[in-house]
Amino acid sequence: MFETISIEYAGPVATLWMARPDVFNAFNEQLIDELTRACEQLEHDASVRVVVLAGRGPHFSAGADLNWMRRAATASEQDNLQDARRFARMLHTLASLSKPTIARVQGGALGGGTGLAAACDMAVASSDAVFSTSEVKFGIIPAVISPYVLRAIGPRQAMRYFQSAERISAERALAIGLVHEVAAADQLDAAVAALVKPLLAGGPLAQKAAKELIGAVHGRPLDAATLEDTAQRIARQRCTAEARDGVSAFLDKRPPAWIHSYP
């Protein structure tokens, strides 16, 4: 079904592996297409609660494939636009998954690789991870990844790194908000598992609503319309079967219906 990716299931957790280690999981048209289709497949798989995005081999993703970049440099503006739209759709499909997403980052996460990490809800990096919005080194800009990187690090930090293309260490990425956790390389999977565990304890419909809440509220003025919107959201959520079960489970000192075990 896929040639450049694979999906590994462990109970309610799906790990979406980029599988081009010979080119450091650099993406081309095929990888972009397959990542899009895999995210759509996982969105509609009710058995999947959490999605982990990972890369085979020593690096998470080196960004754009060199051959792809070479073709883009000689292609027409219209052809470049179509390529950019496919990449934008893939990132949006990943970022808008209704389930929690975690980037598992080791080694290089450069250019579009930084964008992939930022498009996930959470990112856990090994201590050897390196990030960069390196596009200006090639005379281009990090346009398609910019909404996700800006969401993670804010405009002030982006103003520096979008223009300097400096390498960002794992510790620096943690400090500026690009990643949530940093772990030793041999503890990376354990750190991801430690983050997965509390995610599985939350109600899946509530988590979906929480993601939508952030998108709806962030950047809005604290006015009557925002207050009314948030009031309506919690009122609707309280009336769901999931919320009723969650409250009853807490009062009855039992696990709610959505709880799954994670090895």
C-alpha positions in Angstrom: 0.0 0.0 0.0 2.9 2.4 0.8 6.5 2.4 -0.4 8.1 5.4 1.5 6.3 5.0 4.8 5.0 2.3 7.1 2.4 2.3 9.9 3.2 0.3 13.1 0.4 -0.4 15.6 0.8 -1.0 19.3 -2.8 -1.1 20.7 -4.3 2.3 20.4 -1.1 3.9 19.3 -0.1 4.2 15.6 3.5 5.1 14.7 3.8 6.6 11.2 7.3 5.9 10.1 9.0 7.8 7.3 11.0 5.0 5.6 13.6 6.6 3.3 16.6 6.3 5.6 19.1 6.2 2.7 18.2 9.9 2.0 17.6 10.8 5.7 13.8 10.6 5.1 13.9 13.6 2.8 10.6 14.0 1.1 9.6 14.0 -2.5 6.3 13.9 -4.3 5.7 10.2 -3.3 6.5 10.6 0.4 4.3 13.7 0.5 1.4 11.9 -1.1 1.8 8.8 1.1 2.0 10.9 4.3 -1.2 12.6 3.3 -3.0 9.3 2.6 -1.7 7.7 5.8 -2.9 10.6 7.9 -6.4 10.4 6.3 -6.4 6.6 7.0 -5.5 7.1 10.6 -8.1 9.9 11.0 -10.8 7.4 10.1 -9.4 4.5 12.2 -11.5 4.5 15.4 -9.1 2.1 17.1 -6.3 4.7 16.9 -6.1 7.1 19.8 -2.6 8.6 19.4 -0.4 9.1 16.3 3.4 9.2 16.5 5.4 10.6 13.5 8.9 9.1 13.3 11.7 8.6 10.9 13.7 5.4 10.2 17.4 5.6 10.5 19.6 8.1 12.2 17.6 11.2 11.2 14.0 12.3 11.5 13.9 14.2 8.1 16.4 16.2 6.2 13.6 18.2 4.5 13.3 18.3 0.7 14.9 15.6 -1.4 17.8 17.1 -3.4 16.4 15.7 -6.7 13.0 17.2 -5.9 14.7 20.6 -5.2 16.7 20.3 -8.5 13.5 19.7 -10.4 11.7 22.6 -8.7 14.6 25.0 -9.6 14.0 24.4 -13.3 10.2 24.0 -13.2 7.7 26.7 -14.0 6.0 28.8 -11.4 2.7 26.9 -12.0 4.4 23.5 -11.5 6.1 24.8 -8.3 2.7 26.1 -7.1 1.2 22.6 -7.5 4.1 21.1 -5.6 3.7 23.6 -2.8 0.0 23.0 -2.6 0.5 19.2 -2.2 3.0 19.9 0.6 0.7 22.4 2.3 -2.2 19.9 2.1 0.0 17.2 3.7 1.1 19.4 6.6 -2.5 20.6 7.1 -3.8 17.0 7.1 -1.2 16.1 9.8 -1.9 19.2 11.9 -5.6 18.9 11.8 -5.8 15.2 12.8 -8.5 14.9 15.5 -6.2 12.6 17.6 -3.1 13.7 19.6 0.0 13.7 17.5 3.6 13.4 18.7 6.8 14.0 16.6 9.6 11.6 17.6 12.7 13.5 16.5 16.2 12.2 16.3 19.2 13.5 14.4 18.4 16.1 11.7 15.0 17.7 11.3 15.9 20.3 8.8 13.7 22.7 6.6 10.5 20.8 6.0 11.6 18.3 8.7 11.3 21.2 11.2 7.9 21.9 9.7 6.8 18.3 10.2 7.8 18.4 13.9 6.0 21.7 14.4 2.8 20.5 12.6 2.4 17.8 15.3 0.7 18.7 18.5 3.7 17.7 20.6 7.4 17.0 19.9 9.9 14.9 21.8 13.5 15.2 20.7 16.6 13.2 21.4 19.5 15.2 22.8 21.3 14.9 19.4 18.4 16.4 17.4 19.1 19.5 15.3 16.5 21.7 13.7 16.8 24.5 11.2 14.6 26.6 8.9 17.4 26.5 6.4 15.5 27.6 3.3 17.2 31.0 2.9 20.5 29.2 2.4 19.0 28.0 -0.9 17.5 31.4 -1.8 14.0 30.3 -0.9 11.7 30.8 2.1 10.0 28.5 4.7 6.6 29.6 3.4 4.5 26.4 3.7 5.9 25.4 7.1 5.6 28.9 8.5 2.1 28.7 10.1 3.2 25.7 12.1 6.7 26.9 13.1 5.2 30.3 14.0 2.6 28.6 16.1 5.4 26.8 18.0 8.0 29.5 18.5 6.2 32.8 17.9 7.1 35.6 15.5 10.1 37.0 17.5 12.1 33.8 17.4 10.9 33.1 13.8 12.2 36.5 12.8 15.7 35.3 13.7 15.7 31.8 12.5 13.8 32.3 9.2 16.5 34.8 8.2 19.6 33.3 9.8 18.9 29.6 9.0 21.0 28.8 12.1 21.1 25.2 13.4 18.9 24.9 16.6 20.1 22.3 19.1 17.6 20.2 21.0 18.1 22.2 24.2 17.6 25.4 22.3 14.5 24.0 20.6 13.1 23.2 24.1 13.8 26.7 25.3 12.0 28.4 22.4 9.0 26.0 22.4 9.7 24.0 19.3 9.8 20.8 21.3 8.2 19.7 24.6 10.7 17.2 25.9 14.3 16.3 25.3 15.7 12.9 26.2 19.0 11.0 25.8 19.0 9.1 22.5 18.6 5.7 24.2 15.6 7.1 26.2 13.7 8.6 23.3 11.1 5.9 23.0 10.6 5.9 26.7 10.1 9.6 26.7 7.5 9.2 23.9 5.8 6.4 25.8 5.7 8.6 29.0 3.8 11.3 27.0 1.5 8.8 25.4 0.3 7.4 28.7 -1.5 10.5 30.0 -2.9 11.1 26.5 -4.6 7.7 26.6 -6.2 8.7 29.9 -8.1 11.6 28.3 -11.5 11.4 26.5 -10.9 11.2 22.8 -13.9 13.5 21.9 -12.8 15.9 24.6 -9.3 15.9 23.1 -10.6 16.7 19.7 -12.8 19.5 21.1 -9.7 20.8 23.0 -7.7 21.0 19.8 -10.6 22.9 18.1 -10.9 25.2 21.2 -7.3 26.3 20.8 -7.8 27.1 17.2 -11.0 29.0 17.9 -9.7 31.1 20.8 -6.0 31.8 20.1 -5.5 35.3 18.9 -9.1 36.4 19.5 -9.9 39.5 21.7 -11.3 38.7 25.2 -14.7 40.2 24.3 -18.3 39.1 24.7 -18.2 37.0 21.5 -15.2 35.0 22.8 -16.8 34.5 26.2 -20.0 33.3 24.6 -18.2 31.0 22.3 -16.2 29.3 25.2 -19.4 29.1 27.3 -21.2 27.3 24.5 -18.3 24.9 23.9 -18.2 23.7 27.5 -22.0 23.5 27.7 -22.1 21.2 24.6 -19.2 19.1 25.9 -20.8 18.5 29.3 -23.9 17.1 27.6 -21.9 14.4 25.6 -22.1 10.7 26.6 -18.3 10.8 27.0 -18.5 13.6 29.5 -21.3 12.0 31.5 -19.3 8.7 31.6 -16.1 10.6 32.6 -17.8 12.4 35.5 -19.6 9.2 36.7 -16.4 7.2 36.5 -14.6 9.8 38.6 -17.4 9.7 41.2 -17.6 5.9 41.1 -13.8 5.5 41.3 -13.7 3.4 38.2 -11.9 3.9 34.8 -13.9 5.6 32.1 -15.0 3.7 29.1 -12.3 5.1 26.8 -9.3 3.9 28.9 -7.0 1.6 27.0 -3.8 -0.1 28.2 -0.5 0.9 26.6 2.4 -1.5 26.9 
